[in-house]
């Protein structure tokens, strides 16, 4: 018999791992400063807000259309600039509603990839495969990147028209 848990998400839900002054935040800032590569948060959000889900799922529900919120991408520098180091409170979903220079709550994942990354407006450019930053990204880690991955990128209907 499985233990059931109800999860509820609303505008006050917090990204608890992004805590002001935490080791994670300090390491990301240090990495960007030292290696000179941008870091982006890939924030998982439910389909819509408010949202409730009982786990384990009794049945899978497929949603129609585009999610109201879904996965969002935000530069770490943007999120870190919003952190209140005195309160030490992590950002809440509502805190990401009006980020300067970004859509509300950040870019949708597909918008980030198609409209920002592939258009070379976001991310980092490299002049050659021997760039020191590429070496730092893949070879100067405490652990190897050993997973084989495949990425398929499909442009949304609007972008492909």
Backbone as CSV, one residue per row, in Angstrom:
resi,resn,N_x,N_y,N_z,CA_x,CA_y,CA_z,C_x,C_y,C_z
1,UNK,0.853,-1.176,0.000,0.000,0.000,0.000,0.896,1.235,0.000
2,UNK,0.609,2.160,-0.904,1.426,3.366,-1.047,0.907,4.470,-0.136
3,UNK,1.825,5.249,0.360,1.478,6.412,1.151,1.040,7.521,0.209
4,UNK,-0.113,8.105,0.451,-0.601,9.180,-0.406,-0.243,10.524,0.192
5,UNK,0.155,11.444,-0.686,0.481,12.795,-0.269,-0.186,13.765,-1.223
6,UNK,-0.766,14.806,-0.673,-1.362,15.858,-1.490,-0.382,17.017,-1.572
7,UNK,-0.098,17.454,-2.793,0.771,18.601,-3.025,-0.088,19.749,-3.512
8,UNK,0.147,20.935,-2.962,-0.581,22.137,-3.358,0.432,23.206,-3.744
9,UNK,0.175,23.857,-4.858,1.059,24.907,-5.354,0.257,26.179,-5.571
10,UNK,0.818,27.301,-5.109,0.195,28.598,-5.352,1.302,29.655,-5.480
11,UNK,0.916,30.917,-5.553,1.871,32.012,-5.766,2.884,32.151,-4.633
12,UNK,2.580,31.590,-3.453,3.489,31.702,-2.320,4.475,30.540,-2.210
13,UNK,4.396,29.591,-3.149,5.359,28.486,-3.129,6.767,29.037,-3.353
14,UNK,7.709,28.507,-2.581,9.079,29.018,-2.620,10.026,28.017,-3.267
15,UNK,11.067,28.549,-3.880,12.154,27.744,-4.435,13.191,27.624,-3.315
16,UNK,12.971,26.655,-2.417,13.718,26.582,-1.165,15.209,26.325,-1.317
17,UNK,15.640,25.833,-2.452,17.081,25.592,-2.637,17.829,26.857,-3.037
18,UNK,17.100,27.908,-3.375,17.732,29.180,-3.755,17.639,30.106,-2.547
19,UNK,18.463,29.872,-1.560,18.415,30.625,-0.318,19.517,31.674,-0.287
20,UNK,19.180,32.908,0.039,20.201,33.958,0.105,21.353,33.562,1.027
21,UNK,22.571,33.751,0.556,23.751,33.443,1.351,24.085,31.966,1.440
22,UNK,23.311,31.102,0.753,23.563,29.665,0.833,24.815,29.301,0.047
23,UNK,25.346,28.125,0.322,26.518,27.640,-0.398,26.212,27.513,-1.893
24,UNK,25.004,27.061,-2.235,24.641,26.916,-3.645,24.729,28.263,-4.366
25,UNK,24.118,29.287,-3.804,24.116,30.608,-4.428,25.546,31.136,-4.540
26,UNK,26.330,30.972,-3.480,27.721,31.443,-3.505,28.541,30.706,-4.554
27,UNK,28.354,29.399,-4.679,29.114,28.606,-5.666,28.746,28.992,-7.097
28,UNK,27.478,29.217,-7.343,27.055,29.622,-8.687,27.655,30.987,-9.033
29,UNK,27.585,31.929,-8.101,28.172,33.251,-8.346,29.677,33.139,-8.583
30,UNK,30.345,32.315,-7.796,31.786,32.095,-7.938,32.105,31.471,-9.303
31,UNK,31.331,30.502,-9.717,31.540,29.833,-11.000,31.401,30.833,-12.151
32,UNK,30.334,31.622,-12.132,30.144,32.611,-13.192,31.296,33.607,-13.227
33,UNK,31.752,34.014,-12.063,32.839,34.989,-11.975,34.167,34.391,-12.451
34,UNK,34.485,33.179,-12.003,35.785,32.577,-12.298,35.865,31.962,-13.688
35,UNK,34.852,31.216,-14.071,34.875,30.501,-15.350,34.328,31.378,-16.478
36,UNK,33.563,32.387,-16.098,32.970,33.313,-17.067,31.998,32.622,-18.022
37,UNK,31.167,31.770,-17.448,30.062,31.137,-18.166,28.777,31.468,-17.423
38,UNK,27.721,31.765,-18.155,26.438,32.078,-17.538,25.771,30.806,-17.027
39,UNK,25.086,30.955,-15.912,24.322,29.854,-15.327,22.852,30.269,-15.327
40,UNK,22.000,29.334,-15.682,20.562,29.586,-15.732,19.850,28.595,-14.821
41,UNK,18.875,29.097,-14.067,18.013,28.208,-13.294,16.930,27.675,-14.219
42,UNK,16.662,26.393,-14.083,15.611,25.696,-14.822,14.576,25.349,-13.748
43,UNK,13.575,26.190,-13.589,12.627,26.061,-12.484,11.394,25.266,-12.901
44,UNK,11.126,24.214,-12.146,9.965,23.366,-12.414,8.758,23.940,-11.684
45,UNK,7.692,24.116,-12.425,6.439,24.624,-11.870,5.310,23.746,-12.382
46,UNK,4.183,23.742,-11.683,3.047,22.958,-12.185,2.452,23.591,-13.439
47,UNK,1.522,22.882,-14.034,0.855,23.310,-15.260,0.193,24.674,-15.089
48,UNK,-0.454,24.857,-13.955,-1.158,26.107,-13.677,-1.132,26.365,-12.179
49,UNK,-1.553,27.554,-11.794,-1.619,27.951,-10.391,-3.025,28.466,-10.127
50,UNK,-3.683,28.084,-9.069,-3.286,27.069,-8.098,-3.370,25.676,-8.702
51,UNK,-2.644,24.746,-8.093,-2.570,23.383,-8.608,-2.530,22.428,-7.429
52,UNK,-3.258,21.336,-7.526,-3.240,20.284,-6.505,-3.025,18.948,-7.181
53,UNK,-2.229,18.105,-6.547,-1.955,16.774,-7.106,-1.752,15.786,-5.980
54,UNK,-2.425,14.668,-6.067,-2.240,13.585,-5.102,-1.239,12.599,-5.695
55,UNK,-0.251,12.243,-4.883,0.774,11.278,-5.286,0.655,10.079,-4.363
56,UNK,0.679,8.844,-4.863,0.851,8.480,-6.260,-0.397,8.803,-7.076
57,UNK,-0.197,8.974,-8.380,-1.291,9.301,-9.279,-2.273,8.136,-9.369
58,UNK,-3.557,8.441,-9.312,-4.579,7.417,-9.515,-4.710,7.127,-11.005
59,UNK,-4.545,8.169,-11.820,-4.558,8.030,-13.271,-3.817,9.225,-13.864
60,UNK,-3.271,9.033,-15.032,-2.551,10.097,-15.711,-3.550,10.978,-16.444
61,UNK,-3.404,12.289,-16.292,-4.268,13.251,-16.970,-3.404,14.032,-17.953
62,UNK,-3.821,14.029,-19.215,-3.097,14.790,-20.226,-3.812,16.129,-20.405
63,UNK,-3.041,17.210,-20.281,-3.617,18.547,-20.389,-3.592,19.010,-21.841
64,UNK,-4.577,19.821,-22.223,-4.644,20.381,-23.567,-4.010,21.764,-23.585
65,UNK,-3.425,22.123,-24.733,-2.895,23.471,-24.909,-1.570,23.690,-24.217
66,UNK,-1.226,24.947,-24.089,0.029,25.339,-23.450,-0.171,25.488,-21.947
67,UNK,0.836,25.127,-21.161,0.712,25.332,-19.720,0.695,26.821,-19.377
68,UNK,-0.023,27.156,-18.338,-0.054,28.539,-17.861,1.316,28.937,-17.323
69,UNK,1.985,28.022,-16.651,3.293,28.322,-16.075,4.320,27.320,-16.596
70,UNK,4.368,26.119,-16.070,5.319,25.110,-16.531,6.762,25.462,-16.219
71,UNK,7.685,24.820,-16.909,9.115,25.013,-16.686,9.520,26.416,-17.134
72,UNK,10.295,27.096,-16.297,10.774,28.446,-16.607,12.291,28.505,-16.476
73,UNK,12.895,29.336,-17.308,14.342,29.519,-17.309,14.632,30.969,-16.955
74,UNK,15.522,31.160,-15.981,15.876,32.503,-15.518,17.379,32.532,-15.248
75,UNK,18.075,33.569,-15.727,19.509,33.677,-15.417,19.722,33.731,-13.908
76,UNK,20.755,33.030,-13.441,21.029,33.023,-12.003,21.294,34.433,-11.485
77,UNK,21.975,35.243,-12.270,22.257,36.622,-11.832,20.971,37.391,-11.560
78,UNK,19.950,37.152,-12.379,18.674,37.847,-12.205,18.014,37.423,-10.904
79,UNK,17.970,36.120,-10.657,17.354,35.643,-9.408,18.173,36.081,-8.209
80,UNK,19.485,35.931,-8.272,20.329,36.295,-7.134,20.210,37.779,-6.793
81,UNK,19.973,38.626,-7.789,19.812,40.059,-7.540,18.535,40.363,-6.764
82,UNK,17.559,39.456,-6.808,16.295,39.686,-6.097,16.323,39.165,-4.663
83,UNK,17.350,38.406,-4.294,17.380,37.777,-2.973,17.614,38.804,-1.875
84,UNK,16.843,38.677,-0.822,16.972,39.545,0.345,17.852,38.830,1.365
85,UNK,19.107,39.253,1.437,20.053,38.555,2.315,19.725,38.742,3.791
86,UNK,19.004,39.791,4.145,18.653,39.995,5.552,17.583,39.009,6.005
87,UNK,16.567,38.802,5.184,15.481,37.898,5.582,15.854,36.434,5.387
88,UNK,16.798,36.168,4.466,17.230,34.821,4.103,16.077,33.967,3.587
89,UNK,15.048,34.602,3.064,13.911,33.876,2.494,14.191,33.565,1.036
90,UNK,13.897,32.340,0.614,14.052,32.011,-0.810,12.982,32.724,-1.632
91,UNK,13.216,32.900,-2.931,12.200,33.558,-3.755,10.951,32.688,-3.865
92,UNK,9.810,33.354,-3.945,8.538,32.680,-4.153,8.137,32.877,-5.607
93,UNK,7.200,32.111,-6.068,6.719,32.249,-7.440,6.262,33.681,-7.701
94,UNK,5.573,34.283,-6.754,5.088,35.657,-6.936,6.230,36.660,-7.078
95,UNK,7.387,36.361,-6.507,8.537,37.264,-6.600,9.122,37.301,-8.008
96,UNK,8.797,36.312,-8.825,9.352,36.218,-10.178,8.385,36.749,-11.229
97,UNK,7.316,37.383,-10.779,6.297,37.885,-11.702,6.809,39.033,-12.570
98,UNK,7.626,39.900,-12.012,8.050,41.103,-12.745,9.570,41.252,-12.719
99,UNK,10.269,40.339,-13.371,11.722,40.425,-13.452,12.101,41.321,-14.628
100,UNK,13.001,42.232,-14.396,13.393,43.191,-15.433,13.994,42.494,-16.643
101,UNK,13.459,42.821,-17.809,13.981,42.293,-19.059,13.548,40.876,-19.402
102,UNK,12.651,40.306,-18.605,12.187,38.935,-18.849,10.663,38.890,-18.885
103,UNK,10.118,37.865,-19.543,8.665,37.672,-19.447,8.288,37.342,-17.994
104,UNK,7.018,37.487,-17.627,6.604,37.136,-16.267,7.046,35.717,-15.891
105,UNK,7.694,35.597,-14.752,8.189,34.327,-14.190,9.306,33.698,-15.017
106,UNK,9.891,34.435,-15.938,10.999,33.919,-16.751,10.518,33.367,-18.076
107,UNK,11.473,32.887,-18.871,11.136,32.323,-20.178,10.556,30.924,-20.029
108,UNK,9.553,30.619,-20.815,9.124,29.229,-20.943,10.306,28.484,-21.554
109,UNK,10.497,27.237,-21.251,11.654,26.482,-21.718,11.789,26.532,-23.234
110,UNK,10.701,26.285,-23.957,10.779,26.273,-25.416,11.066,27.658,-25.981
111,UNK,10.556,28.714,-25.332,10.864,30.076,-25.775,12.341,30.387,-25.554
112,UNK,12.864,29.955,-24.430,14.279,30.200,-24.143,15.151,29.532,-25.204
113,UNK,14.893,28.265,-25.470,15.721,27.534,-26.433,15.583,28.117,-27.830
114,UNK,14.353,28.275,-28.309,14.123,28.723,-29.696,14.426,30.201,-29.900
115,UNK,13.926,31.038,-29.002,13.992,32.481,-29.224,15.233,33.143,-28.631
116,UNK,15.831,32.543,-27.622,16.967,33.179,-26.961,18.281,32.441,-27.220
117,UNK,18.312,31.144,-26.923,19.547,30.373,-27.060,19.941,30.183,-28.525
118,UNK,19.033,29.658,-29.342,19.360,29.415,-30.753,19.532,30.711,-31.545
119,UNK,18.931,31.792,-31.075,19.091,33.095,-31.726,20.331,33.821,-31.207
120,UNK,21.074,33.171,-30.313,22.323,33.719,-29.752,22.116,35.011,-28.964
121,UNK,20.936,35.177,-28.379,20.716,36.320,-27.486,21.051,35.962,-26.047
122,UNK,21.022,34.676,-25.726,21.375,34.195,-24.386,22.375,33.063,-24.542
123,UNK,23.018,32.739,-23.428,24.041,31.695,-23.449,25.404,32.317,-23.657
124,UNK,26.374,31.498,-23.973,27.748,31.954,-24.171,28.247,31.502,-25.535
125,UNK,28.993,32.351,-26.198,29.577,32.019,-27.504,31.020,31.592,-27.313
126,UNK,31.426,30.648,-28.150,32.796,30.150,-28.129,33.396,30.295,-29.515
127,UNK,34.633,30.739,-29.571,35.305,30.909,-30.864,35.848,29.592,-31.397
128,UNK,36.200,28.675,-30.485,36.721,27.385,-30.935,36.458,26.334,-29.868
129,UNK,36.558,25.078,-30.286,36.351,23.960,-29.362,37.428,23.918,-28.282
130,UNK,38.546,24.573,-28.540,39.630,24.605,-27.560,39.513,25.726,-26.543
131,UNK,38.425,26.477,-26.570,38.207,27.576,-25.627,38.349,27.055,-24.195
132,UNK,39.071,27.781,-23.376,39.298,27.379,-21.978,37.989,27.196,-21.214
133,UNK,36.971,27.982,-21.569,35.693,27.858,-20.858,35.017,26.529,-21.170
134,UNK,35.174,26.022,-22.393,34.621,24.702,-22.731,35.359,23.634,-21.944
135,UNK,36.673,23.758,-21.867,37.464,22.801,-21.093,37.042,22.815,-19.626
136,UNK,36.828,24.007,-19.091,36.389,24.113,-17.696,35.008,23.490,-17.502
137,UNK,34.143,23.679,-18.481,32.783,23.157,-18.379,32.750,21.637,-18.361
138,UNK,33.530,21.005,-19.243,33.439,19.553,-19.382,34.559,18.759,-18.718
139,UNK,35.712,19.351,-18.509,36.852,18.563,-18.031,37.369,18.925,-16.655
140,UNK,37.092,20.091,-16.149,37.619,20.498,-14.844,36.528,20.477,-13.798
141,UNK,35.986,19.320,-13.603,34.901,19.139,-12.651,35.339,18.156,-11.582
142,UNK,34.629,18.159,-10.475,34.936,17.187,-9.437,34.433,15.807,-9.822
143,UNK,33.492,15.749,-10.752,32.979,14.488,-11.261,32.788,14.604,-12.758
144,UNK,32.935,13.495,-13.424,32.830,13.512,-14.890,31.387,13.644,-15.344
145,UNK,31.215,14.244,-16.507,29.910,14.241,-17.164,29.929,12.990,-18.037
146,UNK,29.287,11.929,-17.567,29.401,10.646,-18.243,28.113,10.205,-18.912
147,UNK,27.044,10.932,-18.710,25.766,10.504,-19.270,25.696,10.825,-20.755
148,UNK,25.173,9.889,-21.507,24.914,10.138,-22.926,23.553,10.798,-23.020
149,UNK,23.469,11.896,-23.742,22.196,12.588,-23.859,21.853,12.826,-25.323
150,UNK,20.588,12.979,-25.579,20.113,13.361,-26.909,19.120,14.494,-26.697
151,UNK,19.241,15.534,-27.501,18.339,16.667,-27.389,17.650,16.863,-28.725
152,UNK,16.339,16.882,-28.692,15.561,17.166,-29.886,14.871,18.500,-29.653
153,UNK,15.072,19.419,-30.578,14.462,20.732,-30.442,13.469,20.923,-31.567
154,UNK,12.219,21.157,-31.191,11.178,21.409,-32.182,10.649,22.809,-31.931
155,UNK,10.644,23.618,-32.969,10.150,24.982,-32.854,8.638,24.965,-32.718
156,UNK,8.100,25.856,-31.875,6.643,25.956,-31.780,6.068,26.402,-33.121
157,UNK,4.772,26.217,-33.318,4.123,26.570,-34.579,4.387,28.016,-34.972
158,UNK,4.330,28.923,-34.014,4.525,30.345,-34.300,5.926,30.598,-34.833
159,UNK,6.926,29.975,-34.224,8.312,30.190,-34.619,8.613,29.568,-35.989
160,UNK,7.925,28.488,-36.337,8.216,27.807,-37.600,7.437,28.385,-38.779
161,UNK,6.466,29.234,-38.507,5.652,29.812,-39.591,6.380,30.933,-40.318
